[in-house]
């Protein structure tokens, strides 16, 4: 006769493991998605910060100061993008403003 308790326990453990793995990947995926409204708000904050940095740090050779100001300004507002994504957005915004 087959003893069902170990089989049932193994099955429940397998299901729990699958749910944990799927849940982890879903949570990571969900955290990378932002709404269009959130993205528009980030773009607006970057635009405001770029204009402010241009006014505060006038003159040639002050790009690093401007960039650091904009990064801090954006991160102070809870944006958790990495610096390379923010750098690309900042540079695009700067070219849009001066172009």
VENJONOR-V299671 format. One line per field, one symbol per residue. ss: DSSP state (H for helix, E for strand, C for the rest). psi: psi as a letter, one per 20 degrees, with the letter a starting at -180 (. if undefined). burial: + if it has 24 or more other C-alpha atoms within 12 Angstrom, else -. Layout:
ss=???
psi=???
burial=???
This chain:
ss=CCCHHHHHHHHHHHHHHHHHHHHHHHHHHHHHCCCHHHHHHHHHHHHHHHHHHHHHCCCCCCHHHHHHHHHHHHHHCCCCCCHHHHHHHHHHHHHHHHC
psi=qpohghgggggggggggggggggghgggghhipqrhggghgggggggghgggghhhmqrqjjhgggghgggggghijjpkqrhhghggggghgghghi.
burial=-----------------------------------------++-+++-+++-++-----------++-++++++----+------++-+++-++-----
